[in-house]
């Protein structure tokens, strides 16, 4: 089972690198906002896989809170950008 956890964490790291490229290259502000949101989700997912691999479930509430804050933050920034009309 440890091999499955290692492969999963490796795939999450590869996805994180791809998302970092999208975060740097853009081309629009909304693309960068979505990249940050996906990066937060990947961090939460990677932490959850690590917790499952160690058999420790004590930080599940923290993961839910971080995911919720990332989502709310992304939606707030998107509404702000759309309201101002400066999405380029």
C-alpha positions in Angstrom: 0.0 0.0 0.0 2.9 2.3 0.6 3.7 2.1 -3.2 0.2 3.5 -3.9 0.7 6.4 -1.5 4.1 7.2 -3.0 2.8 7.1 -6.6 -0.2 9.3 -5.6 2.1 11.8 -3.9 4.4 11.8 -7.0 1.4 12.5 -9.3 0.2 15.3 -7.0 3.7 16.8 -7.2 3.7 16.6 -11.0 0.3 18.3 -11.1 1.6 21.0 -8.8 4.5 21.7 -11.1 2.1 22.0 -14.1 -0.1 24.3 -12.0 3.0 26.5 -11.1 3.7 26.9 -14.8 0.1 28.1 -15.4 0.4 30.4 -12.4 3.5 32.1 -13.8 2.5 32.2 -17.4 -1.1 33.4 -17.0 -2.1 34.8 -19.5 -5.0 36.4 -17.6 -5.7 37.2 -14.0 -8.5 34.7 -13.9 -6.2 31.9 -15.1 -3.9 32.7 -12.2 -6.7 32.8 -9.7 -7.9 29.3 -10.8 -4.3 28.1 -10.7 -4.0 29.2 -7.0 -7.3 27.5 -6.2 -6.1 24.3 -7.8 -2.8 24.6 -6.0 -4.6 24.9 -2.6 -6.7 21.8 -3.5 -3.5 19.9 -4.4 -1.9 20.8 -1.1 -5.0 19.6 0.8 -5.1 16.4 -1.3 -1.4 15.8 -0.8 -1.7 16.3 3.0 -4.7 14.0 3.1 -2.8 11.2 1.2 0.1 11.7 3.6 -2.3 11.4 6.6 -3.8 8.3 5.1 -0.4 6.8 4.6 0.5 7.4 8.2 -2.9 6.3 9.5 -3.4 9.6 11.3 -6.7 11.4 10.9 -6.3 14.1 13.5 -6.1 17.0 11.0 -9.2 16.4 8.9 -11.0 19.4 10.3 -7.9 21.6 9.5 -7.9 20.3 5.9 -11.6 21.1 5.5 -11.0 24.6 6.8 -8.1 25.3 4.5 -10.0 24.0 1.5 -13.0 26.2 2.4 -10.8 29.2 2.9 -9.2 28.6 -0.5 -12.5 28.4 -2.2 -14.0 31.4 -0.5 -10.8 33.4 -1.2 -10.9 32.5 -4.9 -14.6 33.4 -5.3 -14.0 36.7 -3.6 -11.1 37.6 -5.9 -13.1 36.5 -9.0 -16.1 38.7 -8.0 -13.7 41.6 -7.4 -12.0 41.2 -10.7 -15.3 40.8 -12.6 -16.8 43.8 -10.9 -13.8 46.0 -11.9 -13.6 44.5 -15.4 -9.8 44.1 -15.2 -9.5 40.5 -16.0 -6.6 41.0 -18.5 
